[in-house]
C-alpha cells in the first residue's frame, strides 16, 4: 500500500470515531560513509518510515505514532485512547485548504543516495586533509532523501521532498585538533575537499597553543564558533517556549549591552522555517522585531506565551510537531560588522 492510500484509509476510519483527524507521514532513505583510522572504514544504508496521527474529539486531543505501516489501526486506536484521557481545551479546528505560495525547493533532483557517492566524498575529504601534516581521526559523509506528507479530514493534503548532503572531518596534530563540516540540501554547494583541508589546516595552525588567564579579551570567532554561540545562547534566549518556562536570558537586559556594538539580530515570525512545506508553517501574533541592535537587547516581545500558541488555538498545528512542541515559526538573522 502506498503512502497516499494509507493516509486516506486512516482519515476515513478516524473520522468515524473523532471530530477531526490529522496524519503526518514521512519516508526516507540515507547512506553514510565513515572514516576510521584515516581511511574509509564504514558504509551504511538505511530506510525510514513513520506516521503520526492526531485526533480531536470534543476538544480532547490524542496523539500517537508508529514506524510500522501494518500497525496503522493500532496507532489510530492509541491516538483515540490518549484523547479520551486528555484534558478538554478550547479548539478552533484543524486547518482547511488555502491558496498558498510554495516555498523554495529544498530538494536536489540530481542528488543520488548511493554508497559509492558517499564513499567518493570521503575520498575527497581525505585528499584535502592530506595537504597538511596531520592525522585524521574521524569524519564522514552522509546523503539522504525524504518525502513528507500532511493531511487532515478538512481536505488539507500537502507534500514535499527534501534532500541533504553533509560532510565533516576531524584532525589532530600532537595535542592540537581541528574540525570542519558542511551541509546543504544541494550537492553542488558541498566541497568535501575544502572541508577536509580546512579541518587539517586548523589542527596544523593551532599547534603550540597555550592557556590564557581569565579576563576580558578582544577575539575573532570562526564561523563555527560564532554559529555555536548564536545557536546555543542567543536563539534559545528568543524562544517562546523558554519565555513560558521563565528561562529567558535577555528578558531582564533590555537596553543593556549584551553583545558587541556592531551586532544586530532581527526575528521575523511570519517567515516559514527553512524547507517547511506549505501547510506546515505556523503564523505568529507578532510582526518582525529587532531583538538586538548595536549590541543592546531591544524590542523583545513581552508575552509570556509561545508565539505559536495563538495560531494553534485558531487553526491547529501539524501533528508532526507533537503536542506542546511549537513549530519553528521564527527566522532569526544575525550579523556582525567590523568596527
Short mmCIF file of the C-alpha atoms (twelve columns), coordinates in Angstrom:
data_MODEL
# 
_entry.id   MODEL 
# 
loop_
_atom_site.group_PDB 
_atom_site.id 
_atom_site.type_symbol 
_atom_site.label_atom_id 
_atom_site.label_alt_id 
_atom_site.label_comp_id 
_atom_site.label_asym_id 
_atom_site.label_seq_id 
_atom_site.Cartn_x 
_atom_site.Cartn_y 
_atom_site.Cartn_z 
_atom_site.pdbx_PDB_model_num 
ATOM 1   C CA . UNK A 1   0.000   0.000  0.000  1 
ATOM 2   C CA . UNK A 2   1.436   3.371  -0.985 1 
ATOM 3   C CA . UNK A 3   1.516   6.369  1.305  1 
ATOM 4   C CA . UNK A 4   -1.465  8.194  -0.230 1 
ATOM 5   C CA . UNK A 5   -3.721  5.148  0.035  1 
ATOM 6   C CA . UNK A 6   -2.700  4.571  3.638  1 
ATOM 7   C CA . UNK A 7   -3.329  8.190  4.599  1 
ATOM 8   C CA . UNK A 8   -6.782  8.021  3.032  1 
ATOM 9   C CA . UNK A 9   -7.642  4.845  4.974  1 
ATOM 10  C CA . UNK A 10  -6.517  6.416  8.260  1 
ATOM 11  C CA . UNK A 11  -8.550  9.572  7.663  1 
ATOM 12  C CA . UNK A 12  -11.701 7.722  6.654  1 
ATOM 13  C CA . UNK A 13  -11.515 5.320  9.580  1 
ATOM 14  C CA . UNK A 14  -10.575 8.089  12.003 1 
ATOM 15  C CA . UNK A 15  -13.402 10.462 11.104 1 
ATOM 16  C CA . UNK A 16  -15.882 7.737  12.046 1 
ATOM 17  C CA . UNK A 17  -14.654 7.974  15.644 1 
ATOM 18  C CA . UNK A 18  -13.403 11.552 16.050 1 
ATOM 19  C CA . UNK A 19  -14.402 15.085 15.071 1 
ATOM 20  C CA . UNK A 20  -11.120 15.669 13.221 1 
ATOM 21  C CA . UNK A 21  -8.075  13.612 12.291 1 
ATOM 22  C CA . UNK A 22  -4.651  14.647 11.057 1 
ATOM 23  C CA . UNK A 23  -1.882  12.451 9.628  1 
ATOM 24  C CA . UNK A 24  1.787   13.255 9.166  1 
ATOM 25  C CA . UNK A 25  3.644   10.727 7.005  1 
ATOM 26  C CA . UNK A 26  7.351   10.500 6.222  1 
ATOM 27  C CA . UNK A 27  9.588   8.089  4.399  1 
ATOM 28  C CA . UNK A 28  13.238  8.387  3.515  1 
ATOM 29  C CA . UNK A 29  16.490  6.727  2.607  1 
ATOM 30  C CA . UNK A 30  20.025  7.640  3.543  1 
ATOM 31  C CA . UNK A 31  23.597  6.433  3.228  1 
ATOM 32  C CA . UNK A 32  26.645  7.252  5.283  1 
ATOM 33  C CA . UNK A 33  30.349  6.559  4.909  1 
ATOM 34  C CA . UNK A 34  32.651  6.981  7.895  1 
ATOM 35  C CA . UNK A 35  36.354  7.458  8.409  1 
ATOM 36  C CA . UNK A 36  38.208  5.024  10.683 1 
ATOM 37  C CA . UNK A 37  41.936  5.362  11.373 1 
ATOM 38  C CA . UNK A 38  42.429  7.732  8.471  1 
ATOM 39  C CA . UNK A 39  40.713  5.631  5.806  1 
ATOM 40  C CA . UNK A 40  37.198  4.807  4.620  1 
ATOM 41  C CA . UNK A 41  36.112  2.462  7.379  1 
ATOM 42  C CA . UNK A 42  32.314  2.094  7.419  1 
ATOM 43  C CA . UNK A 43  29.442  2.341  4.965  1 
ATOM 44  C CA . UNK A 44  25.778  2.099  5.901  1 
ATOM 45  C CA . UNK A 45  22.463  2.353  4.095  1 
ATOM 46  C CA . UNK A 46  19.093  2.798  5.797  1 
ATOM 47  C CA . UNK A 47  15.426  3.360  5.024  1 
ATOM 48  C CA . UNK A 48  12.943  5.015  7.362  1 
ATOM 49  C CA . UNK A 49  9.155   5.166  7.524  1 
ATOM 50  C CA . UNK A 50  6.955   6.841  10.097 1 
ATOM 51  C CA . UNK A 51  3.393   8.025  10.561 1 
ATOM 52  C CA . UNK A 52  1.916   10.233 13.254 1 
ATOM 53  C CA . UNK A 53  -1.817  10.513 13.905 1 
ATOM 54  C CA . UNK A 54  -3.594  13.243 15.829 1 
ATOM 55  C CA . UNK A 55  -7.277  13.000 16.719 1 
ATOM 56  C CA . UNK A 56  -9.640  15.617 18.134 1 
ATOM 57  C CA . UNK A 57  -12.956 14.844 19.781 1 
ATOM 58  C CA . UNK A 58  -14.908 17.257 21.985 1 
ATOM 59  C CA . UNK A 59  -11.761 19.358 22.426 1 
ATOM 60  C CA . UNK A 60  -9.710  16.376 23.617 1 
ATOM 61  C CA . UNK A 61  -6.549  15.853 21.584 1 
ATOM 62  C CA . UNK A 62  -4.988  12.418 21.123 1 
ATOM 63  C CA . UNK A 63  -1.625  11.657 19.639 1 
ATOM 64  C CA . UNK A 64  0.254   8.522  18.563 1 
ATOM 65  C CA . UNK A 65  2.912   7.443  16.068 1 
ATOM 66  C CA . UNK A 66  4.252   4.261  14.517 1 
ATOM 67  C CA . UNK A 67  7.128   3.113  12.333 1 
ATOM 68  C CA . UNK A 68  5.244   0.050  11.047 1 
ATOM 69  C CA . UNK A 69  2.702   0.681  8.249  1 
ATOM 70  C CA . UNK A 70  0.904   -2.590 9.045  1 
ATOM 71  C CA . UNK A 71  0.053   -1.282 12.518 1 
ATOM 72  C CA . UNK A 72  -1.800  1.844  11.436 1 
ATOM 73  C CA . UNK A 73  -5.037  0.713  13.090 1 
ATOM 74  C CA . UNK A 74  -3.262  0.205  16.407 1 
ATOM 75  C CA . UNK A 75  -1.713  3.655  16.037 1 
ATOM 76  C CA . UNK A 76  -5.123  5.215  15.363 1 
ATOM 77  C CA . UNK A 77  -6.684  3.410  18.326 1 
ATOM 78  C CA . UNK A 78  -3.819  4.569  20.567 1 
ATOM 79  C CA . UNK A 79  -4.382  8.188  19.490 1 
ATOM 80  C CA . UNK A 80  -8.094  7.888  20.221 1 
ATOM 81  C CA . UNK A 81  -7.378  6.308  23.612 1 
ATOM 82  C CA . UNK A 82  -4.936  9.055  24.601 1 
ATOM 83  C CA . UNK A 83  -7.555  11.629 23.643 1 
ATOM 84  C CA . UNK A 84  -10.121 10.089 25.956 1 
ATOM 85  C CA . UNK A 85  -7.928  10.821 28.988 1 
ATOM 86  C CA . UNK A 86  -6.756  14.237 27.777 1 
ATOM 87  C CA . UNK A 87  -7.957  17.482 29.328 1 
ATOM 88  C CA . UNK A 88  -10.506 19.269 27.090 1 
ATOM 89  C CA . UNK A 89  -9.324  22.583 25.670 1 
ATOM 90  C CA . UNK A 90  -10.602 25.386 23.514 1 
ATOM 91  C CA . UNK A 91  -10.163 24.218 19.928 1 
ATOM 92  C CA . UNK A 92  -10.701 26.221 16.774 1 
ATOM 93  C CA . UNK A 93  -10.315 23.359 14.337 1 
ATOM 94  C CA . UNK A 94  -7.592  21.944 12.123 1 
ATOM 95  C CA . UNK A 95  -6.531  23.974 9.061  1 
ATOM 96  C CA . UNK A 96  -8.584  23.950 5.884  1 
ATOM 97  C CA . UNK A 97  -7.169  24.108 2.351  1 
ATOM 98  C CA . UNK A 98  -5.956  27.578 1.418  1 
ATOM 99  C CA . UNK A 99  -4.247  29.213 -1.504 1 
ATOM 100 C CA . UNK A 100 -0.568  29.269 -0.579 1 
ATOM 101 C CA . UNK A 101 2.569   30.171 -2.408 1 
ATOM 102 C CA . UNK A 102 5.158   27.411 -2.329 1 
ATOM 103 C CA . UNK A 103 8.439   27.848 -0.519 1 
ATOM 104 C CA . UNK A 104 11.780  27.498 -2.265 1 
ATOM 105 C CA . UNK A 105 12.644  23.904 -3.022 1 
ATOM 106 C CA . UNK A 106 14.847  22.100 -0.538 1 
ATOM 107 C CA . UNK A 107 15.353  19.044 -2.746 1 
ATOM 108 C CA . UNK A 108 18.171  18.429 -5.211 1 
ATOM 109 C CA . UNK A 109 16.882  16.385 -8.184 1 
ATOM 110 C CA . UNK A 110 20.449  15.447 -9.057 1 
ATOM 111 C CA . UNK A 111 21.372  14.067 -5.638 1 
ATOM 112 C CA . UNK A 112 21.691  10.268 -5.815 1 
ATOM 113 C CA . UNK A 113 21.582  8.468  -2.480 1 
ATOM 114 C CA . UNK A 114 24.247  5.822  -3.095 1 
ATOM 115 C CA . UNK A 115 27.096  4.321  -1.081 1 
ATOM 116 C CA . UNK A 116 29.563  4.894  -3.904 1 
ATOM 117 C CA . UNK A 117 28.746  8.615  -3.936 1 
ATOM 118 C CA . UNK A 118 29.227  8.946  -0.179 1 
ATOM 119 C CA . UNK A 119 32.495  6.997  -0.420 1 
ATOM 120 C CA . UNK A 120 33.705  9.372  -3.112 1 
ATOM 121 C CA . UNK A 121 33.021  12.334 -0.840 1 
ATOM 122 C CA . UNK A 122 35.083  10.672 1.899  1 
ATOM 123 C CA . UNK A 123 37.980  10.273 -0.530 1 
ATOM 124 C CA . UNK A 124 37.739  13.988 -1.287 1 
ATOM 125 C CA . UNK A 125 37.776  14.768 2.459  1 
ATOM 126 C CA . UNK A 126 40.953  12.741 2.918  1 
ATOM 127 C CA . UNK A 127 42.539  14.295 -0.159 1 
ATOM 128 C CA . UNK A 128 42.008  17.778 1.277  1 
ATOM 129 C CA . UNK A 129 43.346  16.789 4.698  1 
ATOM 130 C CA . UNK A 130 46.490  15.349 3.104  1 
ATOM 131 C CA . UNK A 131 47.681  18.878 2.327  1 
ATOM 132 C CA . UNK A 132 48.780  19.295 5.956  1 
ATOM 133 C CA . UNK A 133 50.912  17.142 8.298  1 
ATOM 134 C CA . UNK A 134 48.039  15.893 10.473 1 
ATOM 135 C CA . UNK A 135 46.365  12.647 11.476 1 
ATOM 136 C CA . UNK A 136 42.713  12.207 10.510 1 
ATOM 137 C CA . UNK A 137 40.812  10.759 13.461 1 
ATOM 138 C CA . UNK A 138 37.193  10.959 12.327 1 
ATOM 139 C CA . UNK A 139 34.601  12.276 9.945  1 
ATOM 140 C CA . UNK A 140 32.423  11.062 7.130  1 
ATOM 141 C CA . UNK A 141 29.792  11.832 4.527  1 
ATOM 142 C CA . UNK A 142 26.011  11.493 4.510  1 
ATOM 143 C CA . UNK A 143 23.434  11.636 1.729  1 
ATOM 144 C CA . UNK A 144 19.685  11.489 2.236  1 
ATOM 145 C CA . UNK A 145 16.330  11.969 0.555  1 
ATOM 146 C CA . UNK A 146 12.909  12.114 2.237  1 
ATOM 147 C CA . UNK A 147 9.261   12.556 1.294  1 
ATOM 148 C CA . UNK A 148 6.839   14.243 3.715  1 
ATOM 149 C CA . UNK A 149 3.056   14.496 3.589  1 
ATOM 150 C CA . UNK A 150 0.483   16.058 5.881  1 
ATOM 151 C CA . UNK A 151 -3.282  15.625 5.519  1 
ATOM 152 C CA . UNK A 152 -6.445  16.041 7.566  1 
ATOM 153 C CA . UNK A 153 -10.172 15.409 7.413  1 
ATOM 154 C CA . UNK A 154 -10.811 19.047 6.426  1 
ATOM 155 C CA . UNK A 155 -9.304  18.393 2.983  1 
ATOM 156 C CA . UNK A 156 -5.715  19.501 3.554  1 
ATOM 157 C CA . UNK A 157 -3.102  17.488 1.669  1 
ATOM 158 C CA . UNK A 158 0.403   18.865 1.206  1 
ATOM 159 C CA . UNK A 159 3.647   17.104 0.393  1 
ATOM 160 C CA . UNK A 160 7.281   17.968 -0.139 1 
ATOM 161 C CA . UNK A 161 10.622  16.381 -0.950 1 
ATOM 162 C CA . UNK A 162 13.844  17.068 0.929  1 
ATOM 163 C CA . UNK A 163 17.444  16.124 0.335  1 
ATOM 164 C CA . UNK A 164 20.607  16.586 2.343  1 
ATOM 165 C CA . UNK A 165 24.335  16.218 1.747  1 
ATOM 166 C CA . UNK A 166 26.763  16.584 4.644  1 
ATOM 167 C CA . UNK A 167 30.469  16.067 5.267  1 
ATOM 168 C CA . UNK A 168 32.755  16.500 8.276  1 
ATOM 169 C CA . UNK A 169 36.335  15.801 9.269  1 
ATOM 170 C CA . UNK A 170 38.335  15.929 12.490 1 
ATOM 171 C CA . UNK A 171 42.120  16.003 12.513 1 
ATOM 172 C CA . UNK A 172 44.849  16.157 15.137 1 
ATOM 173 C CA . UNK A 173 48.500  17.149 15.289 1 
ATOM 174 C CA . UNK A 174 50.107  16.332 18.627 1 
ATOM 175 C CA . UNK A 175 47.716  17.996 21.113 1 
ATOM 176 C CA . UNK A 176 46.119  20.334 18.571 1 
ATOM 177 C CA . UNK A 177 42.811  19.424 16.942 1 
ATOM 178 C CA . UNK A 178 40.773  20.823 14.082 1 
ATOM 179 C CA . UNK A 179 37.217  20.216 12.950 1 
ATOM 180 C CA . UNK A 180 35.146  21.393 9.998  1 
ATOM 181 C CA . UNK A 181 31.833  20.433 8.416  1 
ATOM 182 C CA . UNK A 182 29.364  21.492 5.759  1 
ATOM 183 C CA . UNK A 183 25.769  20.555 4.943  1 
ATOM 184 C CA . UNK A 184 23.232  21.598 2.317  1 
ATOM 185 C CA . UNK A 185 20.143  20.301 0.521  1 
ATOM 186 C CA . UNK A 186 22.107  20.735 -2.703 1 
ATOM 187 C CA . UNK A 187 25.134  18.606 -3.543 1 
ATOM 188 C CA . UNK A 188 26.736  21.348 -5.634 1 
ATOM 189 C CA . UNK A 189 27.046  23.504 -2.506 1 
ATOM 190 C CA . UNK A 190 29.348  20.964 -0.843 1 
ATOM 191 C CA . UNK A 191 33.117  20.842 -1.380 1 
ATOM 192 C CA . UNK A 192 34.311  17.844 0.593  1 
ATOM 193 C CA . UNK A 193 37.916  18.523 -0.307 1 
ATOM 194 C CA . UNK A 194 37.721  22.092 1.005  1 
ATOM 195 C CA . UNK A 195 36.184  20.846 4.269  1 
ATOM 196 C CA . UNK A 196 38.986  18.306 4.741  1 
ATOM 197 C CA . UNK A 197 41.654  20.899 4.028  1 
ATOM 198 C CA . UNK A 198 40.089  23.430 6.426  1 
ATOM 199 C CA . UNK A 199 39.942  20.954 9.314  1 
ATOM 200 C CA . UNK A 200 43.517  19.829 8.776  1 
ATOM 201 C CA . UNK A 201 44.726  23.422 8.424  1 
ATOM 202 C CA . UNK A 202 43.157  24.363 11.758 1 
ATOM 203 C CA . UNK A 203 44.849  21.454 13.516 1 
ATOM 204 C CA . UNK A 204 48.217  22.315 11.973 1 
ATOM 205 C CA . UNK A 205 47.983  26.061 12.649 1 
ATOM 206 C CA . UNK A 206 46.829  25.599 16.238 1 
ATOM 207 C CA . UNK A 207 49.948  23.696 17.236 1 
ATOM 208 C CA . UNK A 208 51.701  25.281 20.213 1 
ATOM 209 C CA . UNK A 209 48.616  26.959 21.659 1 
ATOM 210 C CA . UNK A 210 48.770  27.962 25.291 1 
ATOM 211 C CA . UNK A 211 46.336  28.691 28.067 1 
ATOM 212 C CA . UNK A 212 45.401  32.287 28.845 1 
ATOM 213 C CA . UNK A 213 44.412  33.809 32.127 1 
ATOM 214 C CA . UNK A 214 40.765  34.549 32.812 1 
ATOM 215 C CA . UNK A 215 39.943  38.076 31.715 1 
ATOM 216 C CA . UNK A 216 38.313  40.268 29.062 1 
ATOM 217 C CA . UNK A 217 39.794  39.976 25.580 1 
ATOM 218 C CA . UNK A 218 39.064  41.081 22.023 1 
ATOM 219 C CA . UNK A 219 38.626  37.891 19.990 1 
ATOM 220 C CA . UNK A 220 37.920  36.821 16.422 1 
ATOM 221 C CA . UNK A 221 35.475  33.921 16.158 1 
ATOM 222 C CA . UNK A 222 35.478  31.354 13.380 1 
ATOM 223 C CA . UNK A 223 32.137  30.844 11.598 1 
ATOM 224 C CA . UNK A 224 31.581  27.594 13.526 1 
ATOM 225 C CA . UNK A 225 32.275  29.242 16.888 1 
ATOM 226 C CA . UNK A 226 30.029  32.201 16.055 1 
ATOM 227 C CA . UNK A 227 27.253  29.852 14.910 1 
ATOM 228 C CA . UNK A 228 27.580  27.857 18.132 1 
ATOM 229 C CA . UNK A 229 27.117  30.980 20.262 1 
ATOM 230 C CA . UNK A 230 24.079  32.012 18.220 1 
ATOM 231 C CA . UNK A 231 22.610  28.521 18.283 1 
ATOM 232 C CA . UNK A 232 23.169  27.685 21.937 1 
ATOM 233 C CA . UNK A 233 22.929  31.112 23.593 1 
ATOM 234 C CA . UNK A 234 21.096  33.731 21.508 1 
ATOM 235 C CA . UNK A 235 18.438  31.634 19.746 1 
ATOM 236 C CA . UNK A 236 17.253  29.854 22.936 1 
ATOM 237 C CA . UNK A 237 17.030  33.279 24.586 1 
ATOM 238 C CA . UNK A 238 14.474  34.272 21.921 1 
ATOM 239 C CA . UNK A 239 12.439  31.063 22.187 1 
ATOM 240 C CA . UNK A 240 8.775   31.435 23.107 1 
ATOM 241 C CA . UNK A 241 8.894   28.137 24.978 1 
ATOM 242 C CA . UNK A 242 11.796  29.380 27.101 1 
ATOM 243 C CA . UNK A 243 9.850   32.547 27.845 1 
ATOM 244 C CA . UNK A 244 6.969   30.468 29.142 1 
ATOM 245 C CA . UNK A 245 9.388   28.435 31.287 1 
ATOM 246 C CA . UNK A 246 10.903  31.624 32.731 1 
ATOM 247 C CA . UNK A 247 14.362  30.945 31.350 1 
ATOM 248 C CA . UNK A 248 14.874  33.942 29.117 1 
ATOM 249 C CA . UNK A 249 18.464  35.135 29.128 1 
ATOM 250 C CA . UNK A 250 17.786  38.572 27.634 1 
ATOM 251 C CA . UNK A 251 14.432  39.328 29.259 1 
ATOM 252 C CA . UNK A 252 15.933  41.358 32.115 1 
ATOM 253 C CA . UNK A 253 18.606  43.012 29.971 1 
ATOM 254 C CA . UNK A 254 16.525  45.211 27.690 1 
ATOM 255 C CA . UNK A 255 18.534  48.278 26.738 1 
ATOM 256 C CA . UNK A 256 21.792  46.932 28.172 1 
ATOM 257 C CA . UNK A 257 24.887  45.841 26.243 1 
ATOM 258 C CA . UNK A 258 24.714  42.104 25.642 1 
ATOM 259 C CA . UNK A 259 26.855  41.740 22.512 1 
ATOM 260 C CA . UNK A 260 29.469  43.759 20.663 1 
ATOM 261 C CA . UNK A 261 28.228  47.115 19.387 1 
ATOM 262 C CA . UNK A 262 28.222  46.047 15.724 1 
ATOM 263 C CA . UNK A 263 25.885  43.096 16.369 1 
ATOM 264 C CA . UNK A 264 22.311  43.089 15.133 1 
ATOM 265 C CA . UNK A 265 19.641  40.377 15.332 1 
ATOM 266 C CA . UNK A 266 16.216  40.522 13.699 1 
ATOM 267 C CA . UNK A 267 13.454  37.969 14.249 1 
ATOM 268 C CA . UNK A 268 10.732  37.528 11.611 1 
ATOM 269 C CA . UNK A 269 7.989   35.195 12.901 1 
ATOM 270 C CA . UNK A 270 5.897   35.107 9.730  1 
ATOM 271 C CA . UNK A 271 8.603   33.569 7.556  1 
ATOM 272 C CA . UNK A 272 8.399   29.764 7.159  1 
ATOM 273 C CA . UNK A 273 11.046  27.546 8.688  1 
ATOM 274 C CA . UNK A 274 13.770  26.571 6.232  1 
ATOM 275 C CA . UNK A 275 12.414  23.922 3.889  1 
ATOM 276 C CA . UNK A 276 8.964   23.852 5.511  1 
ATOM 277 C CA . UNK A 277 6.269   22.764 3.045  1 
ATOM 278 C CA . UNK A 278 3.044   24.725 2.610  1 
ATOM 279 C CA . UNK A 279 0.633   23.797 5.366  1 
ATOM 280 C CA . UNK A 280 3.429   23.188 7.862  1 
ATOM 281 C CA . UNK A 281 4.070   26.856 8.517  1 
ATOM 282 C CA . UNK A 282 2.914   28.499 11.719 1 
ATOM 283 C CA . UNK A 283 1.759   32.085 11.988 1 
ATOM 284 C CA . UNK A 284 2.543   34.391 14.888 1 
ATOM 285 C CA . UNK A 285 0.603   37.198 16.561 1 
ATOM 286 C CA . UNK A 286 3.750   39.333 16.413 1 
ATOM 287 C CA . UNK A 287 5.292   41.109 13.479 1 
ATOM 288 C CA . UNK A 288 9.021   41.274 12.889 1 
ATOM 289 C CA . UNK A 289 11.046  42.830 15.681 1 
ATOM 290 C CA . UNK A 290 14.650  43.743 16.288 1 
ATOM 291 C CA . UNK A 291 15.804  41.687 19.249 1 
ATOM 292 C CA . UNK A 292 19.292  43.168 19.322 1 
ATOM 293 C CA . UNK A 293 20.543  46.444 17.850 1 
ATOM 294 C CA . UNK A 294 24.093  47.764 18.204 1 
ATOM 295 C CA . UNK A 295 24.777  45.076 20.795 1 
ATOM 296 C CA . UNK A 296 21.879  46.074 23.075 1 
ATOM 297 C CA . UNK A 297 18.784  43.972 23.756 1 
ATOM 298 C CA . UNK A 298 15.743  45.814 22.439 1 
ATOM 299 C CA . UNK A 299 12.219  45.318 21.155 1 
ATOM 300 C CA . UNK A 300 11.704  41.935 22.829 1 
ATOM 301 C CA . UNK A 301 8.070   40.754 22.915 1 
ATOM 302 C CA . UNK A 302 6.625   40.842 26.418 1 
ATOM 303 C CA . UNK A 303 4.170   37.941 26.054 1 
ATOM 304 C CA . UNK A 304 4.840   35.005 28.351 1 
ATOM 305 C CA . UNK A 305 3.171   32.659 25.876 1 
ATOM 306 C CA . UNK A 306 4.913   30.926 22.961 1 
ATOM 307 C CA . UNK A 307 4.276   32.953 19.847 1 
ATOM 308 C CA . UNK A 308 2.718   29.940 18.087 1 
ATOM 309 C CA . UNK A 309 0.085   29.385 20.802 1 
ATOM 310 C CA . UNK A 310 -2.405  31.860 19.329 1 
ATOM 311 C CA . UNK A 311 -2.138  30.285 15.896 1 
ATOM 312 C CA . UNK A 312 -2.589  26.819 17.379 1 
ATOM 313 C CA . UNK A 313 -5.843  27.750 19.134 1 
ATOM 314 C CA . UNK A 314 -7.105  29.382 15.970 1 
ATOM 315 C CA . UNK A 315 -6.395  26.685 13.438 1 
ATOM 316 C CA . UNK A 316 -4.289  23.897 14.924 1 
ATOM 317 C CA . UNK A 317 -0.753  22.842 14.092 1 
ATOM 318 C CA . UNK A 318 0.676   19.871 12.205 1 
ATOM 319 C CA . UNK A 319 0.746   16.699 14.280 1 
ATOM 320 C CA . UNK A 320 4.287   16.031 13.132 1 
ATOM 321 C CA . UNK A 321 5.433   18.658 15.606 1 
ATOM 322 C CA . UNK A 322 3.831   16.964 18.584 1 
ATOM 323 C CA . UNK A 323 1.665   18.300 21.338 1 
ATOM 324 C CA . UNK A 324 3.295   21.204 23.116 1 
ATOM 325 C CA . UNK A 325 6.116   21.431 20.597 1 
ATOM 326 C CA . UNK A 326 5.580   24.587 18.525 1 
ATOM 327 C CA . UNK A 327 6.883   24.771 15.009 1 
ATOM 328 C CA . UNK A 328 9.956   26.820 14.266 1 
ATOM 329 C CA . UNK A 329 7.995   29.912 13.369 1 
ATOM 330 C CA . UNK A 330 10.954  32.184 13.940 1 
ATOM 331 C CA . UNK A 331 13.570  33.008 11.353 1 
ATOM 332 C CA . UNK A 332 16.343  34.858 13.153 1 
ATOM 333 C CA . UNK A 333 19.127  36.567 11.241 1 
ATOM 334 C CA . UNK A 334 22.200  37.957 12.935 1 
ATOM 335 C CA . UNK A 335 25.083  39.932 11.566 1 
ATOM 336 C CA . UNK A 336 28.266  41.455 12.897 1 
ATOM 337 C CA . UNK A 337 30.092  44.220 11.063 1 
ATOM 338 C CA . UNK A 338 33.734  45.193 11.593 1 
ATOM 339 C CA . UNK A 339 34.434  48.031 13.968 1 
# 
